[in-house]
């Protein structure tokens, strides 16, 4: 029986009857589908099949209802990664549009963080901003869960899938963009930049030597310009500046560059 409290000025208040909350499920709880789907002697095969179908519909509807929340979380994480990499606002807006478009085209199974990096990388390629996939990998290892990092292969897989679903062919980034960025970051002498730009113009005029990967070509051009300007800069330094694994790629492209320039001088 509920307890009655009497107050002279407030009237009579009754306490609500006590309820047994131990049997109540918390809000947002998920039904125990495994227990329902587990074989039971009193449950027929047809009933279990129907329960399995209900389970599929439940998770499908739940995924549709959670779409705005998951999309908002992905865009916030994209902003964090772009802020760490100092990517301009206009590039981030393009990346958000690409991610939303790819999100609604149902690109298939994959890591969300890899899709975020792929959308940013595609926006960078479309707006000719000098960035390379390894930068995204390193930044995500810093701002995301370190134990669940990603690789360049995962980013490239999501990148190609996004381009295929949206029917986009991204243009290659020009070597001039990489050279301008490296010269500005490492404060190299202006004469190195002038010589490098002259070499880039000569290659573009002859339409030779511009095959991918462009980063190795830009590193070779910068190394050639530093040698002509008598600035101490080794092939290992150039490979490290451009995020390359070793100096082997720089050495190979440098020999190719010397051959092209030598043939042009003979003509």
JOJOWO-V646937 format. One record per residue. N is the residue number from 1. RES is the residue in one letter. OMEGA is omega in whole degrees, -180 to 180 (NA if undefined). Layout:
N RES OMEGA
N RES OMEGA
This chain:
1 X -178
2 X -179
3 X -179
4 X 176
5 X 180
6 X 176
7 X -176
8 X -173
9 X -174
10 X -180
11 X -175
12 X 178
13 X 178
14 X 176
15 X 180
16 X 179
17 X -180
18 X -179
19 X 178
20 X -178
21 X -176
22 X -178
23 X -179
24 X 176
25 X 177
26 X 180
27 X 178
28 X -179
29 X -179
30 X 177
31 X 180
32 X -177
33 X -179
34 X 178
35 X 179
36 X -176
37 X -178
38 X -179
39 X -178
40 X -177
41 X -178
42 X -179
43 X -178
44 X 179
45 X 180
46 X 178
47 X 179
48 X 177
49 X 178
50 X 176
51 X 178
52 X 178
53 X 178
54 X 179
55 X 179
56 X 179
57 X -179
58 X -178
59 X 177
60 X 178
61 X 179
62 X 177
63 X 178
64 X 179
65 X -179
66 X -177
67 X 179
68 X -180
69 X -180
70 X 179
71 X 178
72 X 178
73 X 180
74 X -180
75 X 176
76 X 177
77 X 176
78 X 178
79 X 180
80 X 180
81 X -180
82 X 178
83 X 178
84 X -179
85 X 179
86 X 177
87 X -178
88 X -176
89 X -178
90 X 177
91 X 179
92 X 179
93 X 176
94 X 179
95 X 178
96 X 178
97 X 179
98 X -179
99 X 180
100 X 179
101 X 177
102 X 179
103 X -177
104 X 176
105 X 178
106 X -177
107 X 179
108 X -178
109 X 179
110 X 180
111 X 180
112 X -178
113 X 176
114 X 176
115 X 177
116 X 179
117 X 179
118 X 178
119 X 177
120 X -179
121 X 177
122 X 177
123 X 177
124 X 180
125 X -178
126 X -178
127 X 174
128 X 175
129 X -175
130 X 173
131 X 179
132 X -171
133 X -178
134 X 176
135 X 178
136 X 179
137 X -179
138 X -179
139 X -180
140 X 176
141 X 180
142 X -172
143 X -179
144 X -179
145 X -177
146 X -178
147 X 179
148 X -180
149 X -180
150 X -180
151 X 178
152 X 180
153 X 178
154 X 178
155 X -178
156 X 178
157 X 178
158 X 179
159 X 179
160 X 178
161 X 179
162 X 178
163 X -179
164 X -178
165 X -179
166 X 179
167 X -179
168 X 174
169 X -176
170 X 178
171 X 176
172 X 178
173 X -178
174 X 179
175 X 179
176 X -179
177 X 178
178 X -178
179 X 178
180 X -179
181 X -177
182 X 179
183 X 180
184 X -178
185 X -175
186 X 174
187 X 176
188 X -179
189 X -180
190 X -179
191 X 177
192 X 178
193 X -180
194 X -180
195 X 180
196 X 178
197 X 176
198 X 179
199 X 179
200 X 179
201 X 179
202 X 178
203 X -179
204 X 179
205 X 180
206 X -180
207 X 179
208 X 173
209 X -176
210 X 179
211 X 177
212 X 0
213 X -175
214 X -178
215 X 179
216 X 176
217 X 179
218 X 178
219 X 178
220 X 178
221 X 179
222 X 178
223 X 178
224 X 179
225 X 179
226 X 178
227 X 179
228 X 179
229 X -180
230 X 176
231 X -177
232 X 180
233 X -177
234 X 177
235 X 176
236 X 178
237 X 180
238 X 179
239 X 179
240 X -180
241 X -176
242 X 177
243 X 178
244 X -176
245 X -177
246 X -178
247 X -178
248 X 180
249 X 179
250 X -180
251 X -179
252 X 180
253 X 178
254 X 177
255 X 176
256 X 179
257 X 178
258 X 179
259 X 179
260 X -179
261 X 179
262 X 178
263 X 178
264 X 179
265 X 179
266 X 178
267 X NA
